[in-house]
Amino acid sequence: MTITLTNVSYDFLSALKGLMSLDRSVRIYEENEPNETTLQTIKDTEEGKNLVGPFNSVEDVMKALNAED
């Protein structure tokens, strides 16, 4: 049997996992769907948009991260 839960809190899932783990025949799988920001980031990356770099060192990466836009 498969039960799909959506839009439930982390606390609820944690409690449910704790209870269900007592029955060793139960398997719990988590499936997370990306939000709109993540989907847009994936699309931009695939299209080569809004990218920065390449960087030659960690120092260069940190400068870019700390730079004011």
Secondary structure, DSSP 8 states (H G I E B T S, - for coil): ------S--HHHHHHHHHHHTTSTT----------HHHHHHHHHHHHT-S-----SSHHHHHHHHHS--
